[in-house]
């Protein structure tokens, strides 16, 4: 799947609800997530780690860690079936 970055950059990036914690980033976080085909859990790790200094502090780092734990659980936990 090819992503048209021009459309993404000129699309929704000028709107941000609930603060300006992404405005000072050289690349919008959701553009990075989309361009790298990250899944939901990976995308949330990137989101929370990239904004913790500007928005949620330690709480955002804890959220990122929770998503990392979920990635480990889903990708590295042996499932026992009966």
Phi, psi and omega in degrees: 000124179265134182256128177276096184295330179298316179295319180296311184296321182271001183272255189271359186292342180278355180248132173217125178267140171078037175126186180230027185291348177254346186298328184272005181278142179295332175227138177295138185301318182291332174293319177298315180299313181294316182295333181259008178051043179283145177279182184303312182294314179297318179299321179291326175300311180299315181301308185289322179292323183288337185251356190301325180289333185261346184226284194263353179058223182304324180301318178294323177295322176295321177296316178300317180298323178298318178292324175297317177301322180292322176298314178300316180299315185281333184258340187233001179270131178283128179263134179257122178248149181263000000 
